[in-house]
Amino acid sequence: MITSGAIFTVGGALSVGKSLIELGILVAGVGLLTQQEWTVSVGQTAACMYFVFALISIAHFVLAGSMEGYLFKQNYLVFGAIHFSMLIVNSIVPALLLYVTFRESNRT
């Protein structure tokens, strides 16, 4: 949950940006089911931006940990493993969306 002051932090901005990207991916999924062409470009843009945000999130995690001196401590490594596994699982839908849309565009 984002509090009123947390939106101005890097983590809050990443959370809001990721929510907007997920909305674009949802629009693209519905558009693929109803065969609307404009949603393909929205979905491809949103999926590509998701991977940009994933890279920013990884950099933020590593930089925040190294600046605080927590990078190689036991609890931080466990949190890192959970964080990266969530990024991998969350990357499945954008990757599949890109695969399906690019596969369909190469067929025509």
C-alpha positions, 0 to 999 in steps of 0.5 A: 500500500502506498501512503501519501508521502511514499509516492514521491520516493523511487519505490513509489514511482516504480509502483505507480508506473508498474500499475499503469503498465499492467493496465496497458497489458490488460487492455492489450489482452482484451484487445487481442481477444476482441481482435482490435488492432490498436491494442497491439501497439499499446500492449507491445509498448506496455510490455517493453516498458515493463522490462525497462521498469524491471531493470530499474527495479533491479538497479534500485534494489542493488544500489539501495542495498549497497549504499546501506551496507546490507547487500551481503547480509543474510536477510537481505539476500533472502529478500533479494531472492524473493524480489527477483523471483517475483520479477521473473514470475511477473515477466511471464505475461509481458513476454508472452504478450510480446511473443504472441503479437510479434508472431502474429505480425510476422505471419501477415 
